[in-house]
Protein backbone atom coordinates (compact mmCIF):
# COMPACT_ATOMS: atom_id res chain seq x y z
CA UNK A 1 0.00 0.00 0.00
CA UNK A 2 1.26 3.44 -0.88
CA UNK A 3 2.16 6.00 1.71
CA UNK A 4 -0.34 8.78 1.06
CA UNK A 5 0.29 10.85 4.16
CA UNK A 6 1.11 14.53 3.67
CA UNK A 7 4.80 15.37 3.62
CA UNK A 8 6.54 18.62 4.42
CA UNK A 9 8.00 20.67 1.58
CA UNK A 10 11.43 20.50 3.22
CA UNK A 11 11.34 16.72 2.85
CA UNK A 12 10.56 17.04 -0.87
CA UNK A 13 13.31 19.54 -1.64
CA UNK A 14 16.13 18.36 0.65
CA UNK A 15 17.17 15.05 -0.85
CA UNK A 16 13.67 13.67 -0.98
CA UNK A 17 11.24 12.76 -3.70
CA UNK A 18 11.82 15.78 -5.93
CA UNK A 19 15.55 15.09 -6.16
CA UNK A 20 14.88 11.47 -7.12
CA UNK A 21 12.44 12.54 -9.82
CA UNK A 22 14.93 15.06 -11.19
CA UNK A 23 17.74 12.48 -11.31
CA UNK A 24 15.47 9.90 -12.98
CA UNK A 25 14.33 12.37 -15.64
CA UNK A 26 17.95 13.28 -16.36
CA UNK A 27 18.88 9.60 -16.78
CA UNK A 28 15.91 8.98 -19.11
CA UNK A 29 16.79 12.06 -21.14
CA UNK A 30 20.35 10.78 -21.60
CA UNK A 31 19.01 7.36 -22.60
CA UNK A 32 16.71 9.02 -25.11
CA UNK A 33 19.66 10.81 -26.73
CA UNK A 34 21.63 7.57 -26.78
CA UNK A 35 18.78 5.72 -28.49
CA UNK A 36 18.33 8.53 -31.04
CA UNK A 37 22.01 8.31 -31.91
CA UNK A 38 21.59 4.72 -33.14
CA UNK A 39 18.15 5.01 -34.76
CA UNK A 40 17.71 5.92 -38.42
CA UNK A 41 16.53 9.50 -38.95
CA UNK A 42 13.11 8.50 -40.23
CA UNK A 43 12.35 6.69 -36.94
CA UNK A 44 13.53 9.33 -34.49
CA UNK A 45 10.41 11.49 -34.62
CA UNK A 46 7.99 8.68 -33.78
CA UNK A 47 9.39 7.30 -30.53
CA UNK A 48 10.95 8.16 -27.19
CA UNK A 49 12.37 6.36 -24.18
CA UNK A 50 9.68 5.87 -21.55
CA UNK A 51 11.52 3.90 -18.89
CA UNK A 52 14.48 1.67 -18.08
CA UNK A 53 13.94 -0.88 -15.34
CA UNK A 54 15.24 -4.36 -14.55
CA UNK A 55 17.52 -4.30 -17.63
CA UNK A 56 14.56 -3.68 -19.94
CA UNK A 57 14.35 -0.53 -22.05
CA UNK A 58 10.79 0.60 -22.67
CA UNK A 59 10.24 2.75 -25.76
CA UNK A 60 6.98 4.55 -26.56
CA UNK A 61 5.97 4.57 -30.23
CA UNK A 62 3.34 6.80 -31.81
CA UNK A 63 1.55 4.12 -33.88
CA UNK A 64 1.53 0.45 -34.77
CA UNK A 65 2.96 1.11 -38.22
CA UNK A 66 5.98 2.88 -36.75
CA UNK A 67 6.30 0.05 -34.24
CA UNK A 68 6.61 -2.43 -37.10
CA UNK A 69 9.36 -0.37 -38.71
CA UNK A 70 11.13 0.02 -35.39
CA UNK A 71 11.12 -3.74 -34.81
CA UNK A 72 13.10 -4.21 -38.03
CA UNK A 73 15.84 -2.10 -36.41
CA UNK A 74 15.60 -3.77 -32.98
CA UNK A 75 18.56 -6.10 -33.44
CA UNK A 76 20.90 -3.34 -34.57
CA UNK A 77 19.67 -1.00 -31.84
CA UNK A 78 20.05 -3.62 -29.12
CA UNK A 79 23.58 -4.46 -30.24
CA UNK A 80 24.62 -0.79 -30.50
CA UNK A 81 23.22 0.07 -27.08
CA UNK A 82 24.94 -2.92 -25.46
CA UNK A 83 28.28 -1.92 -26.98
CA UNK A 84 27.97 1.76 -26.10
CA UNK A 85 26.89 2.22 -22.52
CA UNK A 86 24.08 -0.20 -21.70
CA UNK A 87 25.95 -3.46 -21.33
CA UNK A 88 23.31 -4.83 -18.95
CA UNK A 89 20.45 -4.30 -21.41
CA UNK A 90 18.46 -7.53 -21.71
CA UNK A 91 15.67 -6.53 -24.09
CA UNK A 92 13.59 -3.72 -25.52
CA UNK A 93 9.84 -3.47 -25.04
CA UNK A 94 7.55 -1.17 -26.99
CA UNK A 95 4.37 0.59 -25.96
CA UNK A 96 2.08 2.43 -28.35
CA UNK A 97 1.30 5.97 -27.22
CA UNK A 98 -0.86 7.91 -29.72
CA UNK A 99 -0.18 11.17 -27.87
CA UNK A 100 3.28 11.22 -29.48
CA UNK A 101 1.62 11.44 -32.88
CA UNK A 102 -0.57 14.33 -31.77
CA UNK A 103 2.38 16.28 -30.40
CA UNK A 104 4.15 15.97 -33.72
CA UNK A 105 1.49 18.02 -35.50
CA UNK A 106 1.18 20.82 -32.97
CA UNK A 107 1.90 24.23 -34.44
CA UNK A 108 4.60 25.96 -32.42
CA UNK A 109 4.69 29.72 -32.46
CA UNK A 110 6.32 32.28 -30.18
CA UNK A 111 3.22 34.37 -29.61
CA UNK A 112 1.04 31.27 -29.04
CA UNK A 113 -1.42 32.29 -31.74
CA UNK A 114 -1.48 31.08 -35.27
CA UNK A 115 -3.45 32.82 -37.94
CA UNK A 116 -4.62 30.65 -40.78
CA UNK A 117 -5.32 32.36 -44.06
CA UNK A 118 -7.15 31.27 -47.15
CA UNK A 119 -5.77 32.25 -50.53
CA UNK A 120 -7.91 34.17 -53.04
CA UNK A 121 -7.70 31.19 -55.38
CA UNK A 122 -9.16 28.93 -52.68
CA UNK A 123 -11.94 31.46 -52.12
CA UNK A 124 -12.82 31.41 -55.82
CA UNK A 125 -12.93 27.59 -55.73
CA UNK A 126 -15.27 27.74 -52.75
CA UNK A 127 -17.58 30.13 -54.62
CA UNK A 128 -17.59 27.84 -57.65
CA UNK A 129 -18.40 24.88 -55.43
CA UNK A 130 -21.20 26.81 -53.74
CA UNK A 131 -23.07 27.16 -57.06
CA UNK A 132 -23.86 23.42 -57.18
CA UNK A 133 -24.67 22.59 -53.56
CA UNK A 134 -27.59 22.65 -51.17
CA UNK A 135 -28.77 26.08 -49.94
CA UNK A 136 -27.49 25.56 -46.38
CA UNK A 137 -24.02 24.52 -47.52
CA UNK A 138 -24.06 27.26 -50.15
CA UNK A 139 -24.48 30.00 -47.53
CA UNK A 140 -21.67 28.53 -45.43
CA UNK A 141 -19.25 28.33 -48.37
CA UNK A 142 -20.06 31.87 -49.47
CA UNK A 143 -19.57 33.16 -45.95
CA UNK A 144 -16.19 31.42 -45.75
CA UNK A 145 -15.10 32.76 -49.15
CA UNK A 146 -16.15 36.29 -48.17
CA UNK A 147 -13.65 36.30 -45.30
CA UNK A 148 -10.86 36.17 -47.87
CA UNK A 149 -12.37 38.56 -50.37
CA UNK A 150 -12.83 41.42 -47.85
Backbone bond lengths (Angstrom), bond angles and torsions (degrees), N, CA, C in turn:
res aa  C-N    CA-C-N  psi(-1)  N-CA   C-N-CA  omega(-1)  CA-C   N-CA-C  phi
1 X - - - 1.443 - - 1.516 109.80 -
2 X 1.300 115.91 139.04 1.459 120.79 -178.13 1.514 111.98 -74.23
3 X 1.304 114.90 150.29 1.451 121.20 175.44 1.523 107.34 -85.39
4 X 1.315 117.07 107.68 1.459 119.97 -176.89 1.517 112.04 -110.68
5 X 1.299 116.80 22.59 1.458 120.23 178.22 1.524 109.52 -77.62
6 X 1.325 117.43 148.18 1.466 120.04 178.12 1.524 111.25 -62.16
7 X 1.329 115.26 144.35 1.457 120.57 178.89 1.518 108.50 -121.58
8 X 1.308 115.95 152.08 1.464 119.78 178.80 1.521 109.62 -74.57
9 X 1.327 115.97 153.33 1.459 120.78 179.05 1.520 111.85 -64.76
10 X 1.334 117.55 -31.71 1.455 120.52 177.96 1.525 110.58 -60.95
11 X 1.320 116.64 -38.22 1.460 121.37 179.46 1.524 111.25 -65.94
12 X 1.347 117.23 -35.09 1.455 120.69 179.42 1.522 112.24 -71.03
13 X 1.340 116.49 -40.75 1.454 119.98 -174.75 1.525 114.12 -85.59
14 X 1.299 119.13 -31.93 1.466 122.58 -175.59 1.524 111.08 -93.83
15 X 1.315 116.11 77.23 1.457 120.18 174.82 1.512 114.10 74.37
16 X 1.292 118.01 16.43 1.451 120.94 -177.72 1.513 112.25 -99.33
17 X 1.297 114.92 -141.83 1.459 123.08 -172.80 1.525 112.94 -60.87
18 X 1.321 117.01 -43.19 1.459 120.38 -177.23 1.523 112.13 -61.89
19 X 1.312 116.95 -39.39 1.464 121.08 177.91 1.530 110.53 -64.51
20 X 1.320 117.30 -41.06 1.465 121.06 178.28 1.523 111.28 -63.83
21 X 1.316 116.48 -41.59 1.464 120.43 178.47 1.517 110.64 -63.94
22 X 1.319 116.61 -42.47 1.461 121.14 179.89 1.529 110.93 -63.75
23 X 1.308 117.70 -43.82 1.468 121.07 178.82 1.524 110.95 -64.26
24 X 1.327 116.67 -41.92 1.473 121.16 -179.50 1.530 110.90 -64.93
25 X 1.329 116.91 -41.35 1.464 119.15 179.33 1.533 110.96 -66.93
26 X 1.320 117.11 -34.15 1.463 120.26 177.04 1.530 110.63 -65.99
27 X 1.332 116.84 -42.78 1.467 121.07 178.99 1.531 110.39 -63.43
28 X 1.332 117.08 -44.38 1.473 119.94 179.49 1.521 111.92 -65.84
29 X 1.323 116.87 -35.01 1.464 119.97 176.45 1.529 110.84 -64.75
30 X 1.317 117.30 -42.65 1.469 120.77 177.14 1.524 111.31 -63.66
31 X 1.328 116.68 -40.66 1.466 120.58 177.04 1.521 110.72 -63.15
32 X 1.314 116.72 -39.48 1.457 121.20 178.77 1.524 110.71 -60.74
33 X 1.327 116.93 -44.50 1.468 120.46 178.11 1.521 111.22 -65.37
34 X 1.325 117.13 -36.82 1.457 120.84 178.02 1.525 111.11 -65.13
35 X 1.320 116.68 -43.21 1.468 120.58 178.52 1.523 110.34 -64.64
36 X 1.328 117.52 -43.18 1.471 120.75 179.56 1.526 111.91 -61.17
37 X 1.319 116.49 -31.39 1.458 119.79 -179.16 1.533 111.54 -63.56
38 X 1.329 116.95 -31.74 1.459 120.48 -175.67 1.524 113.68 -105.01
39 X 1.320 117.90 2.13 1.464 120.76 175.46 1.524 110.47 -92.89
40 X 1.320 118.35 147.94 1.465 119.65 172.36 1.528 110.35 -63.47
41 X 1.314 116.53 152.55 1.464 121.33 -176.12 1.519 112.93 -56.92
42 X 1.321 117.60 -38.16 1.459 119.41 -175.87 1.526 112.77 -71.37
43 X 1.329 118.61 -9.84 1.461 121.33 178.53 1.528 113.34 -104.22
44 X 1.305 117.62 -9.89 1.459 120.23 -174.33 1.525 112.99 -69.45
45 X 1.305 117.96 -31.69 1.469 120.08 -175.54 1.525 113.16 -78.23
46 X 1.307 118.39 -13.12 1.463 120.60 -172.01 1.518 113.96 -105.17
47 X 1.316 118.90 3.86 1.466 119.02 -177.07 1.519 110.76 -147.65
48 X 1.330 114.55 165.09 1.463 121.48 174.82 1.522 108.91 -157.40
49 X 1.312 116.06 157.75 1.459 121.44 178.50 1.519 108.29 -75.58
50 X 1.324 116.29 126.56 1.455 121.27 179.71 1.521 111.87 -98.14
51 X 1.337 116.84 -38.36 1.457 119.67 -176.64 1.527 109.77 -164.97
52 X 1.321 115.25 161.80 1.455 122.55 172.65 1.515 106.33 -141.43
53 X 1.321 116.23 110.43 1.461 120.79 -178.88 1.519 109.49 -146.62
54 X 1.318 115.22 143.44 1.459 123.25 177.99 1.532 111.71 49.70
55 X 1.315 116.59 44.58 1.474 124.56 178.48 1.524 113.57 62.93
56 X 1.315 117.01 22.48 1.465 121.48 177.63 1.517 108.26 -120.71
57 X 1.315 116.07 124.79 1.458 122.41 176.73 1.521 108.41 -91.48
58 X 1.318 116.43 126.50 1.463 121.29 -179.60 1.520 107.86 -109.17
59 X 1.333 115.37 122.23 1.457 122.27 -177.83 1.519 108.80 -115.98
60 X 1.329 116.47 130.34 1.461 121.90 174.98 1.514 108.78 -88.01
61 X 1.330 116.24 138.14 1.458 122.46 -178.92 1.529 107.60 -126.14
62 X 1.331 116.77 144.89 1.456 120.21 -173.30 1.525 114.41 -74.19
63 X 1.326 119.12 -26.58 1.469 120.28 -179.56 1.527 109.95 -156.34
64 X 1.321 114.34 167.29 1.460 119.96 -178.86 1.523 111.69 -67.26
65 X 1.322 117.11 -33.20 1.465 118.99 179.60 1.530 111.29 -67.03
66 X 1.343 116.59 -39.65 1.460 118.83 176.76 1.523 110.65 -69.65
67 X 1.322 116.65 -31.77 1.459 120.66 176.91 1.526 110.82 -61.88
68 X 1.325 116.65 -41.53 1.459 120.59 178.44 1.521 110.49 -61.95
69 X 1.311 116.85 -44.31 1.467 120.34 179.25 1.520 111.32 -65.41
70 X 1.320 115.64 -37.61 1.463 119.92 -179.66 1.530 111.24 -67.96
71 X 1.307 117.44 -33.65 1.475 120.48 178.85 1.522 112.06 -66.14
72 X 1.332 117.30 -28.13 1.462 119.46 175.68 1.531 110.70 -65.06
73 X 1.324 116.66 -28.39 1.465 121.52 -179.04 1.529 112.58 -94.69
74 X 1.321 118.51 0.06 1.461 122.30 -172.92 1.520 112.65 -59.39
75 X 1.306 117.46 -44.26 1.465 120.07 -178.84 1.515 112.24 -61.69
76 X 1.327 116.63 -46.30 1.470 120.49 178.99 1.524 111.15 -64.32
77 X 1.338 115.68 -42.23 1.464 120.26 -179.07 1.519 110.76 -64.60
78 X 1.307 117.20 -44.87 1.463 122.15 -179.86 1.529 110.56 -60.72
79 X 1.311 116.48 -45.27 1.461 120.97 179.28 1.524 111.33 -64.23
80 X 1.330 117.31 -44.92 1.464 120.99 -179.16 1.526 111.44 -64.84
81 X 1.316 117.26 -40.44 1.468 119.65 179.80 1.526 111.34 -68.69
82 X 1.313 117.26 -37.35 1.475 120.29 177.97 1.522 111.13 -65.52
83 X 1.314 117.56 -36.32 1.464 121.36 -178.50 1.516 112.49 -78.73
84 X 1.332 117.67 -21.21 1.465 120.12 -171.95 1.525 113.09 -125.92
85 X 1.300 117.51 53.73 1.448 119.42 169.96 1.515 116.70 121.48
86 X 1.299 119.36 -24.55 1.466 120.94 179.89 1.527 109.98 -116.88
87 X 1.314 116.26 64.23 1.462 119.55 -175.84 1.530 112.24 -66.14
88 X 1.319 117.94 -23.26 1.456 120.81 -179.81 1.518 114.03 -89.42
89 X 1.310 117.58 7.55 1.465 121.37 -177.26 1.528 110.09 -68.96
90 X 1.329 116.27 121.52 1.461 121.02 -179.01 1.526 111.74 -91.88
91 X 1.327 116.93 -44.72 1.464 119.78 -178.32 1.519 110.39 -159.44
92 X 1.316 114.41 172.43 1.459 122.28 177.62 1.518 107.45 -121.50
93 X 1.327 116.07 129.96 1.456 121.69 173.86 1.523 108.39 -112.36
94 X 1.319 115.13 151.29 1.463 120.59 -179.13 1.514 110.23 -121.30
95 X 1.309 115.96 142.51 1.459 122.87 174.85 1.523 107.44 -128.53
96 X 1.317 116.36 136.43 1.461 120.07 178.29 1.521 108.64 -86.93
97 X 1.323 115.71 127.31 1.458 122.88 179.16 1.532 108.35 -131.03
98 X 1.331 118.58 97.82 1.461 121.51 -176.89 1.525 113.86 -62.38
99 X 1.320 118.28 -17.78 1.460 121.08 179.45 1.525 110.45 -62.21
100 X 1.321 117.77 -31.56 1.469 120.78 177.59 1.522 110.93 -60.31
101 X 1.304 116.86 -37.69 1.458 121.05 179.48 1.520 111.07 -68.96
102 X 1.319 117.36 -36.28 1.456 120.81 179.56 1.518 110.49 -69.10
103 X 1.327 117.39 -39.20 1.456 120.88 -178.97 1.516 111.54 -66.50
104 X 1.295 117.69 -26.48 1.451 122.10 -179.19 1.518 112.12 -66.33
105 X 1.341 117.10 -30.66 1.446 121.08 -176.13 1.520 114.03 -98.71
106 X 1.326 117.81 5.67 1.449 119.49 177.29 1.518 110.04 -67.95
107 X 1.314 116.22 140.10 1.462 121.09 178.64 1.516 107.55 -88.64
108 X 1.319 116.84 120.99 1.450 121.17 -179.10 1.523 108.50 -101.50
109 X 1.323 114.46 130.11 1.447 120.35 -179.17 1.518 107.65 -146.37
110 X 1.334 117.20 147.36 1.455 120.66 -176.46 1.519 112.79 -66.41
111 X 1.327 117.36 -39.19 1.456 119.66 -176.44 1.531 112.46 -90.26
112 X 1.303 117.94 8.44 1.464 125.34 175.85 1.525 114.24 64.22
113 X 1.298 117.80 7.80 1.467 119.74 176.28 1.517 108.27 -125.75
114 X 1.279 115.59 138.88 1.445 120.36 176.46 1.515 108.03 -121.78
115 X 1.290 115.93 132.99 1.448 120.58 -179.94 1.519 107.83 -107.48
116 X 1.295 115.91 120.51 1.446 120.95 178.78 1.523 107.95 -95.67
117 X 1.304 115.06 135.33 1.465 119.50 -179.88 1.519 109.76 -122.17
118 X 1.301 114.09 152.27 1.456 122.28 178.40 1.521 107.19 -109.69
119 X 1.298 117.05 134.20 1.463 119.89 -178.86 1.529 110.10 -75.11
120 X 1.331 117.28 157.03 1.466 120.28 176.40 1.529 112.19 -60.10
121 X 1.312 117.04 -34.04 1.460 119.99 177.95 1.531 110.57 -63.46
122 X 1.336 116.42 -42.51 1.465 120.35 177.94 1.523 110.94 -63.78
123 X 1.330 116.19 -36.87 1.465 119.74 178.11 1.527 110.87 -64.65
124 X 1.322 116.77 -39.77 1.473 119.21 178.81 1.532 110.96 -67.06
125 X 1.332 116.97 -35.63 1.465 120.13 175.71 1.527 111.67 -65.69
126 X 1.332 116.13 -38.14 1.466 119.54 176.99 1.522 111.54 -63.93
127 X 1.343 116.50 -40.73 1.464 120.19 178.42 1.521 111.26 -65.44
128 X 1.325 116.77 -38.66 1.463 120.04 177.99 1.529 110.45 -66.82
129 X 1.295 116.77 -37.97 1.459 120.81 178.18 1.522 111.21 -67.99
130 X 1.326 116.51 -34.42 1.465 121.15 -178.06 1.530 112.30 -65.64
131 X 1.319 118.24 -23.67 1.466 121.33 -178.75 1.523 112.48 -65.90
132 X 1.337 118.17 -26.81 1.461 121.38 -174.24 1.527 113.46 -116.20
133 X 1.325 117.73 30.59 1.458 119.89 -178.42 1.527 110.84 -122.71
134 X 1.314 114.68 -179.42 1.464 120.70 178.12 1.529 110.07 -68.28
135 X 1.312 118.71 157.54 1.470 120.74 -177.29 1.541 113.33 -59.72
136 X 1.314 117.46 -39.20 1.468 119.84 -178.74 1.525 111.25 -66.06
137 X 1.331 116.57 -45.26 1.459 120.54 178.31 1.520 110.90 -68.67
138 X 1.333 116.15 -33.40 1.462 121.14 179.74 1.524 111.00 -61.64
139 X 1.331 117.31 -44.43 1.470 119.60 179.25 1.530 111.48 -65.34
140 X 1.316 116.42 -37.53 1.475 119.36 178.58 1.525 111.55 -66.35
141 X 1.314 117.57 -43.64 1.471 120.80 179.98 1.520 111.51 -66.00
142 X 1.320 116.72 -39.24 1.467 119.96 178.69 1.521 110.38 -66.38
143 X 1.314 116.34 -41.29 1.462 120.48 178.63 1.530 110.57 -61.91
144 X 1.322 116.35 -41.49 1.466 120.58 179.31 1.531 110.88 -66.67
145 X 1.316 117.37 -42.35 1.466 121.06 179.04 1.523 111.29 -66.34
146 X 1.321 118.14 -32.47 1.463 121.30 -179.05 1.528 112.45 -68.43
147 X 1.328 117.33 -24.06 1.465 119.39 176.35 1.520 111.20 -63.44
148 X 1.315 116.78 -33.26 1.460 120.94 -179.69 1.515 111.23 -80.99
149 X 1.314 115.73 -38.06 1.465 120.58 -172.63 1.530 112.82 -78.78
150 X 1.308 119.24 -6.20 1.481 121.16 179.68 1.498 111.56 -70.32
